[in-house]
Amino acid sequence: MLPKRLREQPLPAHLQSELVALTTNHGGEVISVASPLIDEPLGTVPAGTTDDVDEAFRRARVAQRAWAERSLADRTAVFDAFHSLVYRHRDVLADIVQLETGKDRTAAFDEVLDVLNNARYYARNAATFLAEKRRPGALPLLTRAREQRIPVGVVGQISPWNYPLSLAISDAIPALIAGNAVVAKPDSKTPFSCLVVKQLLVEAGLPADVFQVVTGSGQKVGGAIAERCDYLMFTGSTATGKKLGRTVGERLIGYSAELGGKNAMIVAPDVDVQKHARTMAIACFSNAGQLCVSIERIYVHTDIYDDFLHAFTHSTESLTLGKGLNWDYDMGSLIDDTQLKRVQTYVDDAVAKGARVVTGGTPRPDVGPLHFAPTVLADLPADANLREEEVFGPVVYVQRVGSVDEAIDLANALPYGLNASVFASPHTAWEIARRVEAGSATINDGYAATWGSMATPLGGVKESGMGRRHGRDGMTKYTEVKNIAQQRIVSMRGPHAMPKRLYGPLMTSALALSKRLRLLP
């Protein structure tokens, strides 16, 4: 059943009918989808089974072969059209994201912009990334070699609830343009963003079976996708990522995963804290902290610690909380009651063990049932659970350090390495960024600059993931490299009549000559 708000949106009539078909109960179990913004259920979607996954892969494999045979120009044209449709329906898409997640309008539009950026970037650059390339052969002139990129087949994608539009399609775009099909499982809390974007893809010209969506539980549907796909793209927790890694490892297929983080910010003594205080607050509390790359721990040089804490606290307290499909507030709600209790538990544990609440620390039922005040903690004891564990909510702790070296050591001490943020003068900041163990290091910002730099691969190190999205790597990971080489004029073993004893000396001499003439790499 489609949510009422979605039925009222100005989507094309045929897309509405397709969505009704996708969300209609055909006699099986259904999942009721709640909304943080409204009291009534947002809608229902089918609770998929392993049979549903089997059927999705059967159809996807048939469709993929025809899709891959189409020219690259045809495939990129689909995503040029998709880009236009996303732009045209940008307000509708932001509404759906807000209804599903309760996030603020700015964070919802961040998702729309991310989809637009990915569609444009990969449509423009696919020809370069996928082009057949001439490579040096084994012997100059005698061997001709080419490198080809071919699609892996059917990509499995499991996406989370915190960015249900962006992570439902942005990772799939390069896979689809490269000639693959995709079978996707959105999170059961937020399925409608993915279902709507599927219909926009169909409207843009993508064959319907090339992008399949199966709604359902992670254990049943997600596990079945991992057991059937030719490559798996996962965004979620480190614990689940490790389980899926064991599955794909047994199957010897490719795997890309963005996992958990406990992202650090380093504030050097030569930074203007007044200038950057609001940016620092947004780095921690955007999307109510429900963001894999948001900041949860801040290390501040002792020389500016007091000034920083005063400015940062003021900026945090100036953030407005709200709800609704509008631009009138800075921070929305948490996704559900489970997440609210999780955040409260972490804060209570820290306070019970001696942490000081600088600001926040409590729910905000005056705003909404799932709102939690942006929270800053100081004097955090070593045994507080949130010192090393990801809260995934609007909570950050601030720690005084005696030197930049100490801050870097503390930032690198945890097993995570997804994102880091550095606030310092340009020279100092670049030196710190090079030393921090993280897949991305953002200078004078929280994460937006690195996330938005589409040409640079992005991902985690250590227990924060493997593989990369964005850039050339974000597309070529969905391909297999094929080496095609042609031997010409004479065999690699030399003329048939040549005595075998001459093979070794002749080949080594030929290679030595090629090296001197720089004919081989």
For each residue, the residues with C-beta under 8 A, 3 or more apart:
1: 23 24 25 30 43 44
2: 6 7 16 19 20 23 43 192
3: 6 7 33 35 41 42 43 99 192
4: 7 8
5: 8 9 38 42 95 96 99
6: 2 3 9 11 19 43 96 99 192 196
7: 2 3 4 16
8: 4 5
9: 5 6 92 95 96
10: 89 92
11: 6 15 16 19 89 92 196 199
12: 15 16 203
13: 16 17
14: 17 18 203
15: 11 12 18 19 196 199 200 202 203
16: 2 7 11 12 13 19 20
17: 13 14 20 21
18: 14 15 21 22 199 202
19: 2 6 11 15 16 22 23 195 196 199
20: 2 16 17 23 24
21: 17 18 24
22: 18 19 45 195 198 213
23: 1 2 19 20 43 44 45 46 195
24: 1 20 21
25: 1 28 30 44 46
26: 46
27:
28: 25 46 47 49
29: 46 47
30: 1 25 44 45 46 47
31: 44 45 46 47 188 191 215 216
32: 41 43 44
33: 3 41 42 43 44 45 100 188 189 190 191 192
34: 41 42 189 336
35: 3 38 41 42 99 100 102
36: 101 102 323 332 333 334 335 336 368 370
37: 98 99 102 323 324 325 333
38: 5 35 42 99
39:
40:
41: 3 32 33 34 35 44
42: 3 5 33 34 35 38 99 100 192
43: 1 2 3 6 23 32 33 192
44: 1 23 25 30 31 32 33 41
45: 22 23 30 31 33 188 191 192 195 215
46: 23 25 26 28 29 30 31 52 215 216
47: 28 29 30 31 215 216 217
48: 52 53 185 214 215 216 220 221
49: 28 52 53 216 220 221
50: 53 54 220 221 224
51: 54 55
52: 46 48 49 55 56 214 216 221
53: 48 49 50 56 57 183 214 221 224 225 228
54: 50 51 57 58 224 228
55: 51 52 58 59
56: 52 53 59 60 183 212 214
57: 53 54 60 61 154 183 212 228 229
58: 54 55 61 62
59: 55 56 62 63 209 212
60: 56 57 63 64 154 181 182 183 209 210 212
61: 57 58 64 65 153 154 181
62: 58 59 65 66 209
63: 59 60 66 67 181 207 208 209 210
64: 60 61 67 68 151 153 154 179 180 181 210
65: 61 62 68 69
66: 62 63 69 70 207
67: 63 64 70 75 176 179 181 207 210
68: 64 65 150 151 179 180
69: 65 66
70: 66 67 74 75
71: 74 75
72: 75 76 126 127 130 177
73: 76 77
74: 70 71 77 78
75: 67 70 71 72 78 79 126 176 177 179
76: 72 73 79 80 122 123 126 127 177
77: 73 74 80 81 205
78: 74 75 81 82 201 204 205 206
79: 75 76 82 83 119 122 123 173 176 177 204
80: 76 77 83 84 119 123
81: 77 78 84 85 203 204 205
82: 78 79 85 86 119 200 201 204 206
83: 79 80 86 87 116 119 120 123
84: 80 81 87 88 204
85: 81 82 88 89 200 203 204
86: 82 83 89 90 93 112 115 116 119 197 200
87: 83 84 90 116
88: 84 85
89: 10 11 85 86 92 93 200
90: 86 87 93 94 109 112
91: 94 95
92: 9 10 11 89 95 96 196
93: 86 89 90 96 97 111 112 115 165 193 196 197
94: 90 91 97 98 105 108 109 111 112 325
95: 5 9 91 92 98 99 108 325
96: 5 6 9 92 93 99 100 165 192 193 196
97: 93 94 100 101 103 108 111 112 164 165 193
98: 37 94 95 101 102 103 104 105 108 325 332
99: 3 5 6 35 37 38 42 95 96 192 325
100: 33 35 42 96 97 161 164 189 190 192 193
101: 36 97 98 108 161 162 164 190 287 290 332 335
102: 35 36 37 98 323 332 333 334 335 368 370
103: 97 98 107 108 287 288 290 332 333
104: 98 107 108 287 322 329 330 331 332
105: 94 98 108 109 325 326 327
106: 109 110 286 327 330
107: 103 104 110 111 286 287 332
108: 94 95 97 98 101 103 104 105 111 112 165
109: 90 94 105 106 112 113
110: 106 107 113 114 166 448
111: 93 94 97 107 108 114 115 163 164 165 166 193
112: 86 90 93 94 97 108 109 115 116 165
113: 109 110 116 117
114: 110 111 117 118 163 166 170 451
115: 86 93 111 112 118 119 165 166 169 170 173 197
116: 83 86 87 112 113 119 120
117: 113 114 120 121 452 454
118: 114 115 121 122 169 170 173 174 454
119: 79 80 82 83 86 115 116 122 123 173
120: 83 116 117 123 124
121: 117 118 124 125 454 455
122: 76 79 118 119 125 126 129 173 174 177 474 475
123: 76 79 80 83 119 120 126 177
124: 120 121
125: 121 122 128 129 472 475
126: 72 75 76 122 123 129 130 174 177 178 475
127: 72 76 130 131
128: 125 131
129: 122 125 126 149 472 475 476
130: 72 126 127 149 178 475 476 479
131: 127 128 149
132: 146 147 148 149
133: 146 147
134: 145 146 147
135: 145 146 147 483
136: 140 145 519 520 521
137: 140 142 143 144 145 485
138: 142 143 145 485 487 492
139: 142 143 492 510 514
140: 136 137 143 514 517 519 520
141: 488 489
142: 137 138 139 487 488 489 490 492
143: 137 138 139 140 485 486 487 488 492
144: 137 485 486 488
145: 134 135 136 137 138 483 484 485 486
146: 132 133 134 135 483 484 485
147: 132 133 134 135 481 482 483 484
148: 132 481 482 483 484
149: 129 130 131 132 178 476 479 480 481 482
150: 68 179 479 480 482
151: 64 68 175 178 179 180 478 479 480
152: 155 180 230 231 253 254 478 479 480
153: 61 64 180 181 230 231
154: 57 60 61 64 180 181 182 183 228 229 230
155: 152 172 175 180 181 182 183 229 230 231 232 233 478
156: 182 183 184 185 225 226 228 229 230 231 232 233
157: 168 171 172 175 182 183 184 185 225 232 233 234
158: 184 185 218 222 225 226 232 233 234 235 236 244
159: 163 164 167 168 171 184 185 186 187 194 235
160: 163 164 167 187 235 236
161: 100 101 164 187 189 190 335
162: 101 167 287 290 291 292 335 392
163: 111 114 159 160 166 167 287 291
164: 97 100 101 111 159 160 161 167 168 186 187 190 191 192 193 194
165: 93 96 97 108 111 112 115 168 169 193 194 197
166: 110 111 114 115 163 169 170
167: 159 160 162 163 164 170 171 235
168: 157 159 164 165 172 184 186 193 194 197
169: 115 118 165 166 172 173 194 197 201
170: 114 115 118 166 167 173 469
171: 157 159 167 174 175 233 235 469 474
172: 155 157 168 169 175 176 182 184 211 233
173: 79 115 118 119 122 169 170 176 177
174: 118 122 126 171 177 178 474 475 478
175: 151 155 157 171 172 178 180 182 231 233 475 478
176: 67 75 79 172 173 179 180 181 182 206 210 211
177: 72 75 76 79 122 123 126 173 174 475
178: 126 130 149 151 174 175 475 476 478 479
179: 64 67 68 75 150 151 176
180: 64 68 151 152 153 154 155 175 176 230 231 478
181: 60 61 63 64 67 153 154 155 176 209 210 211 212
182: 60 154 155 156 157 172 175 176 210 211 212
183: 53 56 57 60 154 155 156 157 212 213 214 225 228 229
184: 156 157 158 159 168 172 194 211 212 213 214
185: 48 156 157 158 159 213 214 215 216 218 221 222 225
186: 159 164 168 190 191 193 194 195 213 215
187: 159 160 161 164 190 191 218
188: 31 33 45 191 215 216 217 218
189: 33 34 100 161 335 336
190: 33 100 101 161 164 186 187 193 194
191: 31 33 45 164 186 187 188 194 195 213 215
192: 2 3 6 33 42 43 45 96 99 100 164 195 196
193: 93 96 97 100 111 164 165 168 186 190 196 197
194: 159 164 165 168 169 184 186 190 191 197 198 213
195: 19 22 23 45 186 191 192 198 199 213 215
196: 6 11 15 19 92 93 96 192 193 199 200
197: 86 93 115 165 168 169 193 194 200 201
198: 22 194 195 201 202 211 213
199: 11 15 18 19 195 196 202 203
200: 15 82 85 86 89 196 197 203 204
201: 78 82 169 197 198 204 206 211
202: 15 18 198 199 205 206 207 208
203: 12 14 15 81 85 199 200
204: 78 79 81 82 84 85 200 201
205: 77 78 81 202
206: 78 82 176 201 202 210 211
207: 63 66 67 202 210
208: 63 202 211
209: 59 60 62 63 181 212
210: 60 63 64 67 176 181 182 206 207
211: 172 176 181 182 184 198 201 206 208
212: 56 57 59 60 181 182 183 184 209
213: 22 183 184 185 186 191 194 195 198
214: 48 52 53 56 183 184 185 221 225
215: 31 45 46 47 48 185 186 188 191 195 221
216: 31 46 47 48 49 52 185 188 220 221
217: 47 188 220 221 222
218: 158 185 187 188 221 222 223 240
219: 222 223
220: 48 49 50 216 217 223 224
221: 48 49 50 52 53 185 214 215 216 217 218 224 225
222: 158 185 217 218 219 225 226 244
223: 218 219 220 226 227 247
224: 50 53 54 220 221 227 228
225: 53 156 157 158 183 185 214 221 222 228 229 232
226: 156 158 222 223 229 232 244 247 248
227: 223 224 247 251
228: 53 54 57 154 156 183 224 225
229: 57 154 155 156 183 225 226 232 253
230: 152 153 154 155 156 180 253 254
231: 152 153 155 156 175 180 253 254 255 256 477 478
232: 155 156 157 158 225 226 229 244 248 253 254 255 256 257
233: 155 156 157 158 171 172 175 256 257 467
234: 157 158 240 241 244 255 256 257 258
235: 158 159 160 167 171 257 258 259 292
236: 158 160 240 241 257 259
237: 240 241 259 260
238: 241 242 259 260 416 463 464
239: 242 243
240: 218 234 236 237 243 244
241: 234 236 237 238 244 245 257 259 260 465
242: 238 239 245 246
243: 239 240 246 247
244: 158 222 226 232 234 240 241 247 248 255 257
245: 241 242 248 249 255 257 466
246: 242 243 249 250
247: 223 226 227 243 244 250 251
248: 226 232 244 245 251 253 254 255
249: 245 246 252 255
250: 246 247
251: 227 247 248
252: 249
253: 152 229 230 231 232 248
254: 152 230 231 232 248 467 477
255: 231 232 234 244 245 248 249 466 467
256: 231 232 233 234 459 465 466 467 468 469 477
257: 232 233 234 235 236 241 244 245 465 466 467
258: 234 235 292 418 459 460 464 465 469
259: 235 236 237 238 241 292 418 460 463 464 465
260: 237 238 241 292 390 416 418 463 464
261: 292 293 296 390 416 417 418 419 460 464
262: 296 297 388 389 390 414 416
263: 293 294 295 296 297 416 418 419 420 421 438 447
264: 295 296 297 298 299 410 411 420 421 436 438
265: 280 283 284 295 297 298 299 420 421 422 423 446
266: 298 299 404 407 408 411 420 421 422 423 424 432 436
267: 271 273 280 298 299 300 301 304 308 407 423 424
268: 271 301 404 407 422 423 424 425 428 429 432
269: 301 303 304 404
270: 424 425 428
271: 267 268 276 304 423 424 425
272: 275 276
273: 267 276 277 304 307 308 311 312 423
274: 277 307 311
275: 272
276: 271 272 273 279 280 423 444
277: 273 274 280 281 308 311 312 314 315
278: 281 282 315 318
279: 276 282 283 444 445 446
280: 265 267 276 277 283 284 295 298 312 315 421 423 446
281: 277 278 284 285 312 315 316 318 319 374
282: 278 279 285 286 330 446
283: 265 279 280 286 294 295 421 445 446 447
284: 265 280 281 289 294 295 296 298 316 374 394 396 446
285: 281 282 288 289 294 316 319 330 331 374 394 396
286: 106 107 282 283 289 291 294 331 446
287: 101 103 104 107 162 163 290 291 294 331 332
288: 103 285 331 332 333 334 371 372 393 394
289: 284 285 286 294 296 374 391 392 393 394 395 396
290: 101 103 162 287 294 334 335 339 392 393
291: 162 163 286 287 294 447
292: 162 235 258 259 260 261 418 419
293: 261 263 418 419 440 446 447 450 451
294: 263 283 284 285 286 287 289 290 291 446 447
295: 263 264 265 280 283 284 298 396 419 421 446
296: 261 262 263 264 284 289 386 390 391 395 396 397
297: 262 263 264 265 387 396 397 399 411
298: 264 265 266 267 280 284 295 312 396 397 398 399
299: 264 265 266 267 399 401 406 407 410 411
300: 267 304 305 308 309 398 399 400 401 407
301: 267 268 269 304 305 401 402 403 404 407
302: 305 400 401 402
303: 269
304: 267 269 271 273 300 301 307 308
305: 300 301 302 308 309 400
306: 309 310
307: 273 274 304 310 311
308: 267 273 277 300 304 305 311 312 398
309: 300 305 306 312 313 358 376 378 398
310: 306 307 313 314
311: 273 274 277 307 308 314 315
312: 273 277 280 281 298 308 309 315 316 376 398
313: 309 310 316 317 358 359 376
314: 277 310 311 317 318
315: 277 278 280 281 311 312 318 319
316: 281 284 285 312 313 319 359 360 374 376
317: 313 314 359 374
318: 278 281 314 315
319: 281 285 315 316 330 331 374
320: 328 329 330 331
321: 329 330 331 332 364 367 368 371 373
322: 104 326 328 329 330 331 332 367
323: 36 37 102 329 332 333 367 368 371
324: 37 328 329
325: 37 94 95 98 99 105
326: 105 322 329
327: 105 106
328: 320 322 324
329: 104 320 321 322 323 324 326 332
330: 104 106 282 285 319 320 321 322
331: 104 285 286 287 288 319 320 321 322 374 394
332: 36 98 101 102 103 104 107 287 288 321 322 323 329 371
333: 36 37 102 103 288 323 367 368 369 370 371
334: 36 102 288 290 339 340 343 370 371 372 393
335: 36 101 102 161 162 189 290 339 370
336: 34 36 189 339 340 370
337: 340 341 369 370
338: 341 342
339: 290 334 335 336 342 343 370 392 393
340: 334 336 337 343 344 363 370 372
341: 337 338 344 345
342: 338 339 345 346 391 392 393
343: 334 339 340 346 347 372 391 392 393 394 395
344: 340 341 347 348 363 372
345: 341 342 348 349
346: 342 343 349 350 385 386 389 391 393 395
347: 343 344 350 351 357 361 375 377 386 395
348: 344 345 351 352
349: 345 346 352 353 384 385 386
350: 346 347 353 355 377 380 381 384 385 386 397
351: 347 348 354 355 357 361 377
352: 348 349
353: 349 350 381 383 384
354: 351 379 381 384
355: 350 351 377 378 379 380 381 384 397
356: 377 378 379
357: 347 351 360 361 375 376 377
358: 309 313 376 377 378 398
359: 313 316 317 373 374 375 376
360: 316 357 372 373 374 375 376 394 395
361: 347 351 357 373 375 377
362: 372 373
363: 340 344 371 372 373
364: 321 367 368 371 372 373
365: 368 369 371
366:
367: 321 322 323 333 364 371
368: 36 102 321 323 333 364 365 371
369: 333 337 365
370: 36 102 333 334 335 336 337 339 340
371: 288 321 323 332 333 334 363 364 365 367 368
372: 288 334 340 343 344 360 362 363 364 375 393 394
373: 321 359 360 361 362 363 364 394
374: 281 284 285 289 316 317 319 331 359 360 394
375: 347 357 359 360 361 372 394 395 396
376: 309 312 313 316 357 358 359 360 396 397 398
377: 347 350 351 355 356 357 358 361 380 386 395 396 397 398
378: 309 355 356 358 397 398 399
379: 354 355 356
380: 350 355 377 384 386 387 397 399
381: 350 353 354 355 384 387
382: 387
383: 353 387
384: 349 350 353 354 355 380 381 387 397
385: 346 349 350 388 389
386: 296 346 347 349 350 377 380 389 391 395 397
387: 297 380 381 382 383 384 397
388: 262 385 414
389: 262 346 385 386
390: 260 261 262 296 416
391: 289 296 342 343 346 386 395
392: 162 289 290 339 342 343
393: 288 289 290 334 339 342 343 346 372
394: 284 285 288 289 331 343 360 372 373 374 375
395: 289 296 343 346 347 360 375 377 386 391
396: 284 285 289 295 296 297 298 375 376 377
397: 296 297 298 350 355 376 377 378 380 384 386 387
398: 298 300 308 309 312 358 376 377 378
399: 297 298 299 300 378 380 410
400: 300 302 305
401: 299 300 301 302 404 406 407 410
402: 301 302 406
403: 301 406 407
404: 266 268 269 301 401 407 408 428 432
405: 408 409
406: 299 401 402 403 409 410
407: 266 267 268 299 300 301 401 403 404 410 411 432
408: 266 404 405 411 412 432 435 436
409: 405 406 412 413
410: 264 299 399 401 406 407 413
411: 264 266 297 299 407 408 420 436 437 438
412: 408 409 417 435 436 437
413: 409 410
414: 262 388
415: 462 463
416: 238 260 261 262 263 390 460 462 463 464
417: 261 412 437 438 439 460 461 462 463 464
418: 258 259 260 261 263 292 293 438 439 440 460 461 464 465
419: 261 263 292 293 295 438 439 440 441 442 447 450
420: 263 264 265 266 411 433 436 438 440 441 442
421: 263 264 265 266 280 283 295 441 442 443 445 446 447
422: 265 266 268 429 432 433 436 441 442 443 444
423: 265 266 267 268 271 273 276 280 429 443 444
424: 266 267 268 270 271 428 429 432 443
425: 268 270 271 428 429
426: 429 430 443
427: 430 431
428: 268 270 404 424 425 431 432
429: 268 422 423 424 425 426 432 433 443 444
430: 426 427 433 434 443
431: 427 428 434 435
432: 266 268 404 407 408 422 424 428 429 435 436 441
433: 420 422 429 430 436 441 443
434: 430 431 441
435: 408 412 431 432
436: 264 266 408 411 412 420 422 432 433 441
437: 411 412 417 461 462
438: 263 264 411 417 418 419 420 441 460 461 464
439: 417 418 419 458 459 460 461 464 465 468
440: 293 418 419 420 447 450 451 458
441: 419 420 421 422 432 433 434 436 438 450
442: 419 420 421 422 445 446 447 448 449 450
443: 421 422 423 424 426 429 430 433 449
444: 276 279 422 423 429
445: 279 283 421 442 448 449
446: 265 279 280 282 283 284 286 293 294 295 421 442
447: 263 283 291 293 294 419 421 440 442 450 451
448: 110 442 445 451 452
449: 442 443 445 452 453
450: 293 419 440 441 442 447 453 456 458
451: 114 293 440 447 448 458
452: 117 448 449
453: 449 450 456 458 470
454: 117 118 121 470 471
455: 121 470 471
456: 450 453 470 471
457: 468 469 470 471 472 473 474
458: 439 440 450 451 453 468 469 470 471 474
459: 256 258 439 464 465 466 467 468 469
460: 258 259 261 416 417 418 438 439 463 464 465 466
461: 417 418 437 438 439 464 465
462: 415 416 417 437
463: 238 259 260 415 416 417 460
464: 238 258 259 260 261 416 417 418 438 439 459 460 461
465: 241 256 257 258 259 418 439 459 460 461
466: 245 255 256 257 459 460
467: 233 254 255 256 257 459 473 477
468: 256 439 457 458 459 471 473 474 477
469: 170 171 256 258 457 458 459 474
470: 453 454 455 456 457 458 473 474
471: 454 455 456 457 458 468 474
472: 125 129 457 475 476
473: 457 467 468 470 476 477
474: 122 171 174 457 458 468 469 470 471 477
475: 122 125 126 129 130 174 175 177 178 472 478 479
476: 129 130 149 178 472 473 479
477: 231 254 256 467 468 473 474
478: 151 152 155 174 175 178 180 231 475
479: 130 149 150 151 152 178 475 476
480: 149 150 151 152
481: 147 148 149
482: 147 148 149 150
483: 135 145 146 147 148
484: 145 146 147 148
485: 137 138 143 144 145 146
486: 143 144 145
487: 138 142 143 491 492
488: 141 142 143 144
489: 141 142
490: 142 494 495
491: 487 494 495 496
492: 138 139 142 143 487
493: 503
494: 490 491 498 502 503 506 507
495: 490 491 498
496: 491
497:
498: 494 495 502 503 506
499: 502
500: 503
501: 504
502: 494 498 499 505 506
503: 493 494 498 500 506 507
504: 501 507 508
505: 502 508 509
506: 494 498 502 503 509 510
507: 494 503 504 510 511
508: 504 505 511 512
509: 505 506 512 513
510: 139 506 507 513 514
511: 507 508 514 515 520
512: 508 509 515 516
513: 509 510 516 517
514: 139 140 510 511 517 519 520
515: 511 512 518 519 520
516: 512 513
517: 140 513 514
518: 515
519: 136 140 514 515
520: 136 140 511 514 515
521: 136
